[in-house]
């Protein structure tokens, strides 16, 4: 564990050194990842640490409602099985009863599971609605799943006008402090505390992907010819990783997602640099264009 931490701090130091040289990533951006928040920590059990209220509510729904219900049902079924094994085996119960049907019991084993499902459904649908019904958002990022990487477009009418591909780093030359199968060459950058609308689709001639960032509570399919929307509001700065979560083809495992959440000032600095860096890949994508896609 100690070695791991050393590796992380060495990596952060290297990153700052590189940052100082290139000047592309503002210093405020160059913070490392945090195990358990950015990605699952070593030996972690349970949900990711939430970095948005949505993720927090999702974790609470799982931890406080689903898990207790699952545990009680599993223990109840186990107790019934153990009881049946000992009470009704051939030796303990040589002449079995021929009784069939018991109205009271049949009503009970239909109605009780039904009630349990209703208890789960109400908060579940409430949460689902919150995820799908977009609030007033501050900015939009268009996400396109391709074979096998992601393209992020910052719409022109939202002070962007560029897009870039985000590819997995070369795993054979991974720099210290970089995470295997998670770090990418170009991270998407968004400001902290702002509601970000994601317009999610896939390459028109491609396959279905799924865009997921666990700590931010985002999960949405990227489907060719269809424009899906999701949103998040990150409460903490940092880098948040995700992975394509649809079995999409041969490089499914090699298209990670990396979103870096930074302060408003750092975002402005990144935006200015990104416009220059990605000028060759300038994009005319606007939110209105995206809306037009929906109507087609
Ligand atoms: Cu995929």
Boltz pocket constraint, residues with backbone or C-beta under 6 A from the ligand:
constraints:
  - pocket:
      binder: B
      contacts: [[A, 145], [A, 146], [A, 208], [A, 209], [A, 210], [A, 244], [A, 245], [A, 246], [A, 247], [A, 248], [A, 249], [A, 251], [A, 252], [A, 255]]
      max_distance: 6.0
